Amino acid sequence: NKSPTTLNKIMTIVKQDDNLLKAFQTVAKDDLLFKSTNNRGEFIFDKFADYLKNNKQILERTFADNPQYMKDMKMFRDALEISTRGSKGSTTGKMESALNNAFNSGGQST
């Protein structure tokens, strides 16, 4: 439930039992995995990024006892965003350079 009041009530109850808390966190991790993959189990970065964005408060409350988990998820998202962005730009730059060289040399190979 995305209601902060409801989640706070749930977390108050869940935190009273360490096994229950771990089980609740496992359900949250499974939900993240399920909603970040396609029907073949392949990871989809956009789904992952959207999930983190749309469920940030829920995840932060669920993993409040382990703040490193959320830091790691954010770092993972940032790293994937940078690597995805970087590879596209690099490929485009190489293609543009090759096309510019071809046009500037009049189509002759050097």
Secondary structure, DSSP 8 states (H G I E B T S, - for coil): ---HHHHHHHHHHHTTSHHHHHHHHHHHHHHHHHHTB-TT--B-HHHHHHHHHHTHHHHHHHTTT-HHHHHHHHHHHHHHHHHHHHHHHHHHHHHHHHHHHHHHTTT---
